[in-house]
Amino acid sequence: MTDPFVVVGGDAAGLSAASKLKRDDPDREVIVFEKGRWVSYAHCGTPYFVKGDIEHLSDLLALSPEEIEERGIDLRREHEVVAVSPDERTVTVRTADGDAVEQAYGDLLVATGAHAATSPIEGAALDGVFTLHGLDSAAAIRAFLDAPDAASVEAVGGGEYVDRETVARYGAMDPPETVALVGGGYVGIEMAEAFAAHDLDVHLFQRSAHVLQPFGEAVAERVEEHLREQGVTLHLDTEVDRLAGDDGRVTGVSFGDGPLDVDMVLVGIGIRPNTDLLAGTGVELGDSGAIATDEYGRTNVEGVYAAGDVAEDRHVVTGGPAWVPLGLTANRAGRAIGGTVAGDPTPVGDVAGTAVLKAFDLECGRTGVVDHEEAREAGFDPVSETITAGSRSGYYPGAAETTVTLTADRDSGKLLGGTIVGSDRAAIRIDTVATALAGELTVSEVERLDLAYAPPFSPVWDPVLTAAKVLGGKL
């Protein structure tokens, strides 16, 4: 038997790689080390678990440990890889008992993911202050929101995997009435909806002029208006200085215009890749701080691969490295690396930063390069156009305003990116733009796409086609 394929991290990228390799090369030993108890879970579903749309935490599991082991994968939970020695092709692992052991590898995949950032916000360690990164944090938030007589380990689900002590502690506290969301990105917007469903007074703080920076101004303005309609108080152009507390528990938010009394805070200011275990190994990091990789997910060190939220990929528009920590990116790259290690070299695929988001009743989507400064840095001369059109034929019930922004290169006419927002199946339309980017289409070629039409689904000119027509005229 050859030296084992060792995977560090038991979620999307790691288990996709392990499963693919085991299918293609059943005789190869595959060992997956996961420092926590949870494996193979849908992190993107946690806001909807907190909201109550998803009843039990265990509903977010894609594979159980038993199902993983049935695939012939040696899964070792509560085993943290603390060091890598590329010269000796070994990893040092701290077991659940605190022992340190060495494991040899033939090929190594680093799929350690990322962690939620809280720095430089002072007071983030107070009780009642949360991030949302992982199922245990979601369980603690849900327990805090439920009334003490309803909050329990059994109520949140998760069985043996959940952090029972933390759930019990927050479940015994009186539920909060006012929550501050620090950060107006994906987590902040999705959790505003979740907290509003629990009848909390929701305040959202964003240090820049608009929420959802990667989606552009047109999307942000519609979302901001809608958030206010839903009762969310927005504090834009407002930076949180610190979180105040009393007896170890959060009591307020300090910012420019004065303090705000709160009894709960969610910090959603971004994530950082987990690369500490590679210190001193010679594995190169990119400008983003994530691991630099080639088109096959290989690092600059022989036999070491990286994928998922800890790794960079190549951007389909710019051709340069990009860090896009999203679910499909992780699953796709992991599966490709599994094939490559099994002997079938498989590119991990380019990324466009395609993302969708639900903001109460609005759907938002974005893909490619839409920021003009970013486009200029990549060597383009960007020009954009924004249109608003109906989502269906005007005479058909259910039509809603859909706003599309497309950005292109003035000289070549090449499409660079786009955003979309609306309440009627708007988000899924961004896939048309993402596909056009992968095909390196020009705006005029997008305008001539033969998209489907029927009154219940779209007007004759789909909003994406209308945006391409208008942008083409401007070009």
N, C-alpha and C positions, 0 to 999 in steps of 0.2 A: 504494500500500500504506500502511495506517495505521501509526502508530508502534508499535513492537513491544511485546508483552506480555513483560516481563522477570521472571523468577523467580529468587530467591536461595535456593538449596538444592535439591539433587537427590535427595531421598528421597521419603517417602510423600506429604506434602501438596504439595510442589512439582511432582512429576511427575504426580500425579493431576490437578492444575490444568492443567498444560501439555498433557496428553493429551486432557482433556475439551475444552479450548478448540480444540485443533487438529482434533478431530472435528467440532465444531459450526461452526467458522469456519476452514476449511482455508487460506484466503488470508491469514490473520493471521500475521505473523511472531512466532515464539515462541523466546525465548532463555533457556536455563537455565544459571546460573552455579553451579558446585559447587567449593568450595575444596579438597576432597580428591580421591582417585581413585575411591572407592567411590560408587556410586549405586544407588538402588532396591533396598535390602537389608532383610532381616527381622531387625531388631535383637532382637526377642523370642526368636529362635531361638538366640542366642549361648550361653546356658547349656547347651543340649543339644548344641551343637557342642563345647564344652569337655568335657562329660561323655563324648562319643564316640558318642552316638546318631546324630549327623549327621557323615558322614565328612569332607566337604570344605567349606571356607568358601564356595566358589562356589555350593554348593547353596542358600545363603541369598539368592542374588540373584533378584529378581523379574523384572527386565529387564536385559539387557546394554546397554552404550552403543550398540552397533550396532542393537539393536532400538528403542531410543529415537530414534535418528536416522532410522530407517526410517519413523517416524511423522511425520517432517517437523519435528522439534524440533531446534533448534540447541543442542546440549549442549556446554558448555565446562567440562571438568574442570580441576582445579588452577587455577582462576580465583576469587580471593577478592574479594567485594565489601566494600570497606573504608569506604565513605561513600555517603550518599544525599543528594541535593539536590532536595527536593520543589518548590522554586520554579522550578528549571530543568528538572525532570523528567529528571534524569540520575543514574546511579550511577557511582562511581569503582571500577575493578576493577584488582586486582594480578594480573598474569598469572604463569604458571609461570616465566617468565624474569625476573620481578621488575619488569617495566615497569608503569606506571600508565596506564590508558586510561579514557576516559569513554564511557559508553553511554547513549543517550537511551532513554526508555520512554514509552509511552502509558499503560499500567497496570503497576503493580509489585506483586508478591507477595513478602512476606518470609516465608520458610519455613526459617529458619536452625536450627531445632531447639533443642536444649539440650546442656549439657555436664555431666559428672559432677562433683559437689562433693567436695573434699578438705579444705577449710578448715573448722575451725581445727586439724586434726590435724597435728602437727609430725612431720616425717620422711616425708611422703608421697612425696617425690621419690627415695627410696632404691630401688636395684635390688631386685626381688622384691616391690615394692608396686604393686598394680594397681587400676584401676577397670575396670568393664565397660560401656563406652559406645562402640560402634563395632566394626567387624570387625577392625581392627588390634590392638586390645587383646585380643580373643578369640583371635586367632592367636598373640600373644605368650604368653598364659597356657597355651594348648594345647602350644606348643613347650616351655615350661618344665616341664610335667608329664610329657612324654614322655622316655624314656631318650635320652641323647645319640646313640646309634647309630640311633634311630628318628625323632628330631626333625629335620625339614627343611622348607624352603619347600614342596617338592613334597608332603610328607606333610600339611600343613595345607591345601593348595590355595589358590586365589585368584590364581594366575598372576601376571600383570603388575601387578595392583592392590595386592598385599599389601606391607607394609613388610618387605622381605626382610632388611634389616640387623638389625632388632630381632628378627625370628624366628630368624635365625641366631645372634644373640648369646645369646638365652635357650635356644635349642636346644643350645648347647654347654655349658650349666651342668648340674651334677648336679641331678636332680629334687628338689623339696622333700618333706619328710616331715610337717611340721606347718604348718597354715595357720590364720591368724586372720581371721575375717570381722568387719569393723567395721560394724555396722548389721544389724538384723533385719527389713528390709523385703523387697520383692520380690526384689531381687538377692541379698541375704544368704541367704534361704531356698532359692532355686533353685540357688545356687552351693554351698550346703552339700551338696546331693544330688550335684552334679557332682564336687566334690572327694572325697566319700566313695566315689564310683565308682572313683577312682584310689587308693584305700586310704590317703588322708591322715588324719592325726589332726586333726579339725576342731573348732575353738573358735569360737563365735559370741558376739559382744559386743553387747548392746543396752542403751542408757543408761536406758531406761524399764523399767517392771515387766514388760512383755509385748512379744513380737514382733508384727509385722503390725498396727500400731496402727489402720489404716483398717478392719480387719476385725472389731474388737471383741474383748471378753474371751473369749467362748465359743469362737470360732474359735482364738484365740491359745493358750488352755489345751490344746486338743486337739493343736494343732500342736507345742507345746512338749513334751508327753508323747511324741509320736511321734518328734520329733527325738532325744530322749534314747534312745529305743528303738533308733534307728539308729546310736547311738554318737557323736552330736554333743554336745559339752560346751557347755552354755549358761552365759553370764555375764550374768544379767539385773540391771537396776538398776546397771549398771556402765559407767562412761564411760572410754574410752581417753584417757589423757593425751597420750601421744606414742609414736612408733615409734622404737625404738633401732636403731642400725646400726653396722657395723664395715667399714671399707674400702669404704664406699659401698653396702653391701648390708644389707638388713634382717636383724636378728638377734633382735628381741624386741618385745613389746608391754608398755607400762607402763600400769598402771591402779591402782585403789585398794588392792586386796589384794596387790599386788606384781607383779613382772615375770613374763612368760611367754616362754620361749624359742620362737621360731618361725623358719622360713626362708621364709615367704611370707605376705603380707597382701593381702586384697581389701577395699577401702574402698567401702562401698555405703550412703552416708548421704544420698543424694538427688541431684537434678539441679537445674540453674539454667538459665533461658531465655537464649538467645544474642541479646541486644538491643543490644550495644555499638555496632553500626554505625548505630544510629538516634540516637545522641547528638547533640543540637543540631538535630534535624529538626522538633521539635514533635510527633512521634508520641507519644501518651499511653500510659503503662503503667498497668496495674491494680495493686491492692494486693498481688497475688501477685508482682509484678515482671515478669510477662509482658505482652504487648501487649494493650491493651483494644480490643475489636472489637464491631461490632453484629451483628445477626442474619444479615447477608450476608458477614461476615468483613471488613467495611470498617473501617479505622482512622478517626481524626478528621481525617486529612489526605487531601485529594481525590486519588483515583487510587492510593492505597496500601492494600493488603490484607495480612492476616496470617493464618496458619493453621499448625496442627501444634503441636509442643511449645513453640513460642515465643509462642503466643497464648492468650488466655482465650476462653471461650465462656459461654453462659448455662446455668445449672443448672435442670434440669427441675422440681425440687422447690421450691427457694428463689426462683427467678426472678432471682437475682443472678448476678454474674460468678463463674466458677469456672475454675481452671486444672487441666485433666485431660490430662496428657501421655501419651496412649495411642495405639496404632496405628490403631484404627478411627476415632477422633476426627480424626486427621490426614488419613487417606485421604478420609473423608467430607467434611470441610471443604474440602479442596483441590479435590475434584471439583465441589462446589457453586460455589466461586469461579470455576472455569473456565467453568461455565455462565453465571454472572452476567456475567463479562467478555465472553462471546460474545453477550450480549444477552438472555439468559433469566434474570432475577433468581431466584436459588435460595437459600433459607435454608440455612445450614450445619448446622442442627439443634441441639437442646439436648443437654446431656450429663447423665448421672446418676452418673458415676464408676463405671460397671459394670466389674468386673475379676475375673478368675479366676487361680488360682495353683495349681501342683502342688508339694506338699511331700512328697517321697518317694512314699508310697502314698496320701497324702491329697489331696483336691481341695478347694479353698477358693474361695468366691465372695462378692462384696459389691456392693451398688448403693445409690444414694440417700444419704440422711442417716441415719446410725445412731448417731452420737455425740450425746448429750443436750445437751451444752453448745452444739454447733453448731446443733442444732435450736432451742434457746431463743433464740440470737442471731438466728435467722431468723423469730422470732415464733411458734413452735409450743410447745405444752405436750406434750413427748414422753412416751410410755409404751411399754415394750418387753416382749416375752415370748419365752422360749426353750423350744423343745421338742426332743426326740430321738425319731425314728421310724425305722421300717425303710424301706430304699430300694426294696424289692419286697414282694410278698406274703410273709408270714412262712414259709409252707410251701414257697416256691420257692427253689431253691439260689442262693446268691450274695448274699442280702440282707445289708445292712450298716447299722449305725447312722448316721443322718444327722441332724445338728443344725442347726436353723433358728432364727434370731432375726429377728423382725419388729418394726419401730418405727413407731408411728403418732402422730397428733395427737389428744390426748384430747378436745378440744372437737368437732372436725369428723369424727373417725374416719378422716381421710385417711391413707393409707399413705405413710410417709416414706422407708422404706428397709428393707434386710434383708441378712443374711449367711447363709452356709451352709458346712458342712464335713462331709465323709464320704469314704469310699473307693470308693463304687459310683455313678458317674455323678452325683455331687453337684453339681459346679460348673455344669453346663449348666442345672440347675434355677433358677439365679439369673436366667436370662433371663425366666422367668415374672414375677418380681418387677419386673424392669426394665421390662417391657411394661406392667405394672399402673401403675407410676409415670408412664409416658408418657401413659397414659389417665386419670390423676388419679383412680384408683379408691380407694374407701374399703375398709377392712378387711372389712366385711360383703360388699361386692361381690367382693372377691378370694375370700372363702370360698365364694361361689356360682359360681365359674368352672367351666366344664365341661372339666376336664383329662382327658387320656386315661388309661385304666386297662386293664392286662392283667398277670397275675402276673409275667411275666418283666421287666416294665418299672417297675411301680409298685404300691403297695398301692391299695386302693379310694380311700382318702383320701391323696393325694399329701402328702409332708411339708410342702410349702408351704401346702396347704389346711388341714392339721392345725394349723400355726402360726397361720394366720388365725383358725381356730375358737377357739383358746385365747386369742389376743389380743383377739378380739371379745368373749369373755366377760369379760375383764378391763376392757375399755372400758365 
